[in-house]
């Protein structure tokens, strides 16, 4: 059964628009994500992906449209409000401190402590144990959770951020270009952990401009172009090549091909 059948989306936006002064960043965009699926939000630079995820994560308020969480209208006043209901966003910069340990970064802002009052201190033993166990549950094997997070590869750091969001109760995981700066092997590592999050029942929104990373892991695809949606497509209904064509703008590519062909003929004739 497809994950959308007879179920309420975790997140649904209906005809969302966002305007900054005279600039329309999004216009009439609709999208949803369900528990246990990966929704890929695709689009080139300037397509409106960042604006949409900032609305979903509580950074921006929509100018128009409806935002539903688990079937109920919501309006988040801040990213903290979105996080409190279970919408966790992992941005490209990861918000990690390279010189701190993996476990310190894992619990950053939610540290387990021992003692009380002025004698309260960070519970290193608990943090290391929980971090190790949670990473292992996601299939992430690290040598030592006390090592600085800056010693990890880009893919490993993304994986730690995903595991952290899962541990702290995320229902929806929004990943902002998690494979953008990674090679093929490192990107494969991140995609594997996205699949782990999906298997644990999370709804994942995977934002990317790389169809070759999105297509293997995605269940459905929403395509944005210049602030508008080309629509949402099930993986069974669209090929990777068709997604690439829609992302690039098929009409623009055809026009460019004709222009280049004409240029070549003119060049040869001279």
Secondary structure, DSSP 8 states (H G I E B T S, - for coil): --TTTT---SEEEEEEEEEETTEEEEEEEEEEE-TTEEEEEE--TTSSHHHHHHHHTTSS--SEEEEEETTEE---SSHHHHHHHTEEEE-TTTT--TTSBHHHHHTTTS--EES-GGG-EE-HHHHHHHHHHHHHHTT---S-TTSBGGGS-HHHHHHHHHHHHHHTT-SEEEEESTTTT--HHHHHHHHHHHHHHHHTT-EEEEEES-HHHHHHH-SEEEEEETTEEEEEEEGGG--HHHHHHHHH-HHHHHHHHHHHHHHHHHHHH-
